[in-house]
Amino acid sequence: MPLHQKLSFSHLDSAGPLAERALPHHGLFDYRPITQRSDYAWPGGRRLACYIGFNLEHFAFGDGLGACLGPATPHPDVLNYSWREYGNRVGAWRCQELFDQLGLATGAILNTALYDHCPELVAACVARGDELIAHGHTNAEQQAAMDPAAERRLLADCRARIARESGVAPQGWLSPWISESPATPHLLAATGYGYTLNWCHDDQPVRMATQDGPLWSVPYPQELNDIPMIMARQMDAKDFAQMVIDNFDEMLAQSRAQPLVMGIALHPYIVGQPYRLRHLRRALEHIARARDAGDIWWTTPGAIASHMQEHRPHGHA
């Protein structure tokens, strides 16, 4: 826009000052700074809750969306499809070996398409005692493009299938690509979910008020996340591991003032690569030592949401 060209405000109410006009708001929760909230603690009096969000995903071959190692090519994009599939065939199993060695249960964030493609991987998560978190049917599509009826059906169908296949209905949801429609939080509450991982606006759980009752927002990281850091910002694996350690150490210190949640978002086709796994091991060993010393609550997103609902059902008030 040329510098001399002025914006048109003809659609605005001219009765009030332009600098005082209200902006659109989601209406789900109010603003409250973290320094002005009531205090509480996690189980055992601990102040920092930590979890891994372990993203297990399946992508359509020759169609749809997907993270890219190299430049995207016309479908079938064999290079990028097969790189992502490495996570299900190799990377996830190597990561689970590491989690087993350190005694770390995770929040397994899964596409229901895995039940058709690699049911052994989901069964391994169940056997480990991981929490199963719904993550759509496939990461080849985004739910924001769906109409409300189709989105409601997707949410309900994913919850029903996980319950049928694995014996427990998921409590939580993470949208593929963190893609929401305006109706998503309301539809999640309406279809039986207790929490969402979609919002990254806080370091404490936040109670959302939806049209169908409360929905907890459990902090899920977009910084402490291997996709934006390693893929988008081209961060080296050793630097990502050090970022995890630095973030943990700082939040542990911050948690003396307020109880906090630290999530680590991992994708096995990225951190399951051997040279990256070597550095991830160093970061998780650092956190596991603090867990063994009783300094933190190692947990899952569902346990965090359940704790809040039981002990602080009205949120920060």
Solvent accessible surface area in square Angstrom, and as a share of the most:
residue,aa,sasa,rsa
1,M,153,0.68
2,P,67,0.42
3,L,191,0.95
4,H,155,0.69
5,Q,93,0.42
6,K,182,0.77
7,L,115,0.57
8,S,82,0.53
9,F,79,0.33
10,S,105,0.68
11,H,147,0.65
12,L,49,0.24
13,D,110,0.57
14,S,111,0.72
15,A,94,0.73
16,G,38,0.36
17,P,81,0.51
18,L,79,0.39
19,A,104,0.80
20,E,133,0.60
21,R,108,0.39
22,A,99,0.77
23,L,136,0.68
24,P,136,0.86
25,H,125,0.56
26,H,76,0.34
27,G,54,0.52
28,L,8,0.04
29,F,38,0.16
30,D,126,0.65
31,Y,187,0.71
32,R,104,0.38
33,P,37,0.23
34,I,52,0.27
35,T,102,0.59
36,Q,131,0.58
37,R,43,0.16
38,S,52,0.33
39,D,89,0.46
40,Y,24,0.09
41,A,38,0.29
42,W,4,0.01
43,P,51,0.32
44,G,74,0.71
45,G,51,0.49
46,R,78,0.29
47,R,55,0.20
48,L,0,0.00
49,A,0,0.00
50,C,0,0.00
51,Y,0,0.00
52,I,0,0.00
53,G,0,0.00
54,F,1,0.00
55,N,2,0.01
56,L,0,0.00
57,E,10,0.05
58,H,29,0.13
59,F,8,0.03
60,A,42,0.33
61,F,120,0.50
62,G,31,0.30
63,D,92,0.48
64,G,37,0.35
65,L,77,0.39
66,G,20,0.20
67,A,12,0.09
68,C,54,0.32
69,L,91,0.45
70,G,17,0.16
71,P,118,0.74
72,A,76,0.59
73,T,70,0.41
74,P,121,0.76
75,H,98,0.44
76,P,75,0.47
77,D,10,0.05
78,V,89,0.51
79,L,92,0.46
80,N,1,0.00
81,Y,43,0.16
82,S,55,0.36
83,W,21,0.07
84,R,18,0.07
85,E,21,0.10
86,Y,61,0.23
87,G,1,0.01
88,N,9,0.05
89,R,174,0.63
90,V,48,0.28
91,G,0,0.00
92,A,0,0.00
93,W,89,0.31
94,R,119,0.43
95,C,0,0.00
96,Q,9,0.04
97,E,84,0.38
98,L,2,0.01
99,F,0,0.00
100,D,86,0.44
101,Q,121,0.54
102,L,31,0.15
103,G,54,0.51
104,L,1,0.01
105,A,36,0.28
106,T,0,0.00
107,G,0,0.00
108,A,0,0.00
109,I,0,0.00
110,L,0,0.00
111,N,0,0.00
112,T,3,0.02
113,A,9,0.07
114,L,0,0.00
115,Y,21,0.08
116,D,96,0.50
117,H,73,0.32
118,C,18,0.11
119,P,61,0.39
120,E,111,0.50
121,L,0,0.00
122,V,2,0.01
123,A,59,0.45
124,A,20,0.15
125,C,0,0.00
126,V,65,0.37
127,A,90,0.70
128,R,52,0.19
129,G,53,0.51
130,D,12,0.06
131,E,34,0.15
132,L,9,0.04
133,I,0,0.00
134,A,0,0.00
135,H,4,0.02
136,G,0,0.00
137,H,70,0.31
138,T,18,0.10
139,N,8,0.04
140,A,9,0.07
141,E,68,0.30
142,Q,76,0.34
143,Q,1,0.01
144,A,46,0.36
145,A,96,0.74
146,M,50,0.22
147,D,84,0.44
148,P,86,0.54
149,A,76,0.59
150,A,42,0.32
151,E,0,0.00
152,R,111,0.40
153,R,174,0.63
154,L,23,0.11
155,L,0,0.00
156,A,40,0.31
157,D,75,0.39
158,C,3,0.02
159,R,65,0.24
160,A,54,0.42
161,R,46,0.17
162,I,0,0.00
163,A,34,0.26
164,R,165,0.60
165,E,82,0.37
166,S,26,0.17
167,G,66,0.64
168,V,88,0.51
169,A,39,0.30
170,P,3,0.02
171,Q,63,0.28
172,G,0,0.00
173,W,0,0.00
174,L,2,0.01
175,S,0,0.00
176,P,3,0.02
177,W,82,0.29
178,I,59,0.30
179,S,12,0.08
180,E,48,0.22
181,S,16,0.10
182,P,133,0.84
183,A,27,0.21
184,T,0,0.00
185,P,5,0.03
186,H,32,0.14
187,L,13,0.07
188,L,0,0.00
189,A,18,0.14
190,A,38,0.29
191,T,23,0.13
192,G,38,0.37
193,Y,7,0.03
194,G,25,0.24
195,Y,0,0.00
196,T,0,0.00
197,L,0,0.00
198,N,10,0.05
199,W,60,0.21
200,C,75,0.45
201,H,75,0.33
202,D,28,0.15
203,D,58,0.30
204,Q,2,0.01
205,P,0,0.00
206,V,12,0.07
207,R,79,0.29
208,M,0,0.00
209,A,56,0.44
210,T,18,0.10
211,Q,151,0.67
212,D,78,0.41
213,G,28,0.27
214,P,60,0.38
215,L,0,0.00
216,W,7,0.02
217,S,2,0.01
218,V,0,0.00
219,P,12,0.07
220,Y,7,0.03
221,P,21,0.13
222,Q,62,0.27
223,E,100,0.45
224,L,8,0.04
225,N,6,0.03
226,D,0,0.00
227,I,38,0.19
228,P,27,0.17
229,M,4,0.02
230,I,7,0.04
231,M,30,0.13
232,A,77,0.60
233,R,145,0.53
234,Q,140,0.62
235,M,50,0.22
236,D,66,0.34
237,A,5,0.04
238,K,104,0.44
239,D,69,0.36
240,F,5,0.02
241,A,1,0.01
242,Q,72,0.32
243,M,43,0.19
244,V,0,0.00
245,I,17,0.09
246,D,75,0.39
247,N,50,0.26
248,F,3,0.01
249,D,63,0.33
250,E,96,0.43
251,M,15,0.07
252,L,50,0.25
253,A,38,0.30
254,Q,80,0.35
255,S,2,0.01
256,R,187,0.68
257,A,66,0.51
258,Q,39,0.17
259,P,1,0.01
260,L,2,0.01
261,V,3,0.02
262,M,4,0.02
263,G,5,0.05
264,I,1,0.00
265,A,0,0.00
266,L,0,0.00
267,H,9,0.04
268,P,3,0.02
269,Y,8,0.03
270,I,0,0.00
271,V,2,0.01
272,G,0,0.00
273,Q,30,0.13
274,P,93,0.58
275,Y,126,0.48
276,R,27,0.10
277,L,16,0.08
278,R,169,0.62
279,H,50,0.22
280,L,3,0.02
281,R,64,0.23
282,R,91,0.33
283,A,0,0.00
284,L,0,0.00
285,E,63,0.28
286,H,47,0.21
287,I,1,0.00
288,A,5,0.04
289,R,146,0.53
290,A,13,0.10
291,R,58,0.21
292,D,105,0.54
293,A,73,0.56
294,G,32,0.31
295,D,69,0.36
296,I,3,0.01
297,W,42,0.15
298,W,31,0.11
299,T,10,0.06
300,T,21,0.12
301,P,0,0.00
302,G,5,0.05
303,A,38,0.30
304,I,0,0.00
305,A,1,0.01
306,S,52,0.33
307,H,24,0.11
308,M,0,0.00
309,Q,87,0.39
310,E,129,0.58
311,H,109,0.49
312,R,42,0.15
313,P,49,0.31
314,H,138,0.61
315,G,4,0.03
316,H,20,0.09
317,A,92,0.72
